[in-house]
Amino acid sequence: MKITLAGSPGSGKSTLRKLLAEHYGLSTKGTGDFMRELSCKYGYSDITQFLVEYVSEHPEVDHQVDEEQRIFGKENDNFVLDAHLGFHFVPDSIRICLICDLEEAARRILDDIERTTEDATNISDSMAASQKRRDTMQKNFMSLYQVDINDHSNFDLVLDTTTLSSVEAFERVSAFIDARNT
């Protein structure tokens, strides 16, 4: 089973990835983790700043990450891929998009003590950074691949997680997957 997760920053992709992998016995990969590592490697403490200032001017970074996920999807069969363009590069996957209210997503990001590559210290800065990151990704992906990450018709399931706990989101997504695989 191939599952790809896309969605806005703070929507719960990383948490859902872990829950789905555990439940279905799947391996995981997250392109956001790789981008965070790269941002540190290039001297950026904030992933949004890295995307806006560096990646936008160096499309080879996106190409590298995207080729990695295409190959991963082609060479593997049982995984959850947390990647904004996973649906595009692994078209034979179950394509899921998580959306979340910007303020709630910003709160989640601020409350996540494991996030070390985001400099925002208050809700309004976190909201601005999340919106800027999303806008930059949309612009870059449209320019590179003519793919609109905000076009919900690209997905098999779009789930608004704004008012859902991670367990509730997992229950809804796994019910969808189970119904689809019967």
C-alpha positions in Angstrom: 0.0 0.0 0.0 1.3 3.4 -1.0 0.0 6.5 0.9 1.0 10.1 0.2 0.2 12.9 2.6 0.2 16.5 1.5 -1.1 19.6 3.2 -0.5 22.9 4.9 2.2 23.3 7.6 0.8 22.4 11.0 -2.1 20.3 9.6 -0.8 17.1 11.2 1.0 15.3 8.4 4.0 14.1 10.4 1.8 12.8 13.2 -0.6 11.0 10.9 2.4 9.6 8.9 3.6 7.9 12.1 0.2 6.6 13.1 -0.6 5.2 9.7 2.8 3.5 9.4 2.4 1.9 12.8 -1.1 0.7 12.1 -0.5 -0.7 8.7 3.1 -1.8 9.2 4.5 0.6 6.6 7.8 2.3 6.2 7.9 6.1 6.2 9.6 9.0 4.5 9.1 12.7 4.9 10.5 15.3 2.5 10.0 18.0 5.1 12.5 16.2 7.4 15.0 16.3 4.5 14.3 20.0 3.8 14.8 20.8 7.4 18.2 19.1 7.4 19.2 21.0 4.3 18.1 24.3 5.8 20.5 23.7 8.7 23.2 22.5 6.3 22.9 25.8 4.4 23.0 27.9 7.6 19.3 28.6 8.0 17.6 28.3 11.4 14.2 28.9 9.9 12.8 26.6 7.2 10.5 29.3 5.7 13.5 31.6 5.3 15.4 28.8 3.6 12.5 28.1 1.2 12.0 31.8 0.4 15.6 32.9 0.2 17.5 29.8 -1.0 15.2 27.2 -2.6 13.3 29.7 -4.7 16.6 30.8 -6.2 18.0 27.2 -6.5 15.4 25.0 -8.1 17.9 22.1 -8.1 17.0 21.6 -4.4 13.4 21.0 -5.3 14.4 18.8 -8.2 16.7 16.7 -6.0 14.0 16.2 -3.3 11.3 15.5 -6.0 13.4 13.0 -7.9 14.1 11.2 -4.6 10.4 10.8 -3.9 9.7 9.7 -7.4 12.4 7.0 -7.2 11.2 6.0 -3.6 7.6 5.6 -4.9 8.7 3.5 -7.9 11.1 1.2 -5.9 8.9 0.6 -2.8 5.4 -0.7 -2.2 4.5 -0.3 1.4 5.0 3.2 2.7 3.6 6.5 3.9 5.2 9.4 2.2 4.8 12.8 3.8 5.5 15.2 0.8 3.7 18.2 -0.6 4.1 16.8 -4.2 3.9 13.1 -3.3 0.6 12.8 -5.1 2.3 14.0 -8.3 5.4 11.9 -8.1 3.7 8.7 -6.8 0.4 8.8 -8.8 -0.4 5.2 -7.9 -0.7 6.1 -4.2 -3.7 6.8 -2.0 -3.4 10.6 -2.1 -4.5 12.4 1.0 -4.4 16.1 1.7 -4.8 17.6 5.2 -5.9 21.2 5.6 -6.1 23.3 8.7 -7.1 26.8 9.7 -4.0 29.0 9.6 -4.3 30.1 13.3 -4.8 26.6 14.6 -1.9 25.3 12.5 0.3 28.2 13.8 -0.6 27.2 17.4 0.3 23.6 16.7 3.7 24.6 15.2 4.5 26.8 18.2 3.5 24.1 20.7 5.6 21.4 18.9 8.8 21.3 21.0 10.4 18.9 18.4 10.3 21.6 15.7 13.7 23.3 15.8 13.8 24.9 12.4 11.2 27.6 12.9 12.0 30.9 14.4 8.5 32.2 15.1 7.8 33.0 18.8 4.2 34.1 18.7 1.0 33.2 16.8 1.0 36.1 14.4 4.7 35.4 13.3 3.9 31.7 13.0 0.8 32.4 10.9 2.8 34.7 8.7 5.6 32.2 8.3 3.2 29.3 7.5 1.4 31.4 4.9 4.6 32.5 3.3 6.0 29.0 3.2 2.8 27.7 1.6 2.7 30.5 -0.9 6.4 30.0 -1.8 5.9 26.3 -2.3 2.8 26.8 -4.5 4.7 29.3 -6.6 7.8 27.1 -6.9 5.8 24.0 -7.7 3.7 25.8 -10.3 6.8 27.2 -11.9 8.7 23.9 -11.9 6.0 21.4 -12.7 2.8 23.3 -13.4 1.2 21.6 -10.4 -1.2 23.5 -8.1 -0.8 22.0 -4.6 -4.1 23.8 -3.6 -6.1 22.0 -6.3 -8.1 19.5 -4.2 -9.0 17.4 -7.2 -5.5 16.0 -7.1 -6.4 14.0 -4.0 -8.5 11.0 -3.1 -9.3 12.5 0.3 -9.2 16.0 1.7 -9.6 16.2 5.4 -9.9 19.4 7.5 -8.0 18.7 10.8 -8.7 22.1 12.4 -11.0 20.7 15.1 -9.7 17.1 15.1 -7.3 15.4 17.5 -4.6 13.4 15.9 -6.5 10.2 16.9 -9.7 11.5 15.2 -7.8 12.4 12.0 -6.2 8.9 12.0 -9.6 7.2 12.5 -11.1 9.1 9.6 -8.2 8.5 7.3 -7.8 4.8 8.2 -11.6 4.3 7.7 -11.2 5.8 4.3 -8.2 3.6 3.4 -9.9 0.5 4.7 -13.1 1.2 2.8 -11.1 1.8 -0.4 -9.1 -1.4 0.0 -12.1 -3.7 0.4 
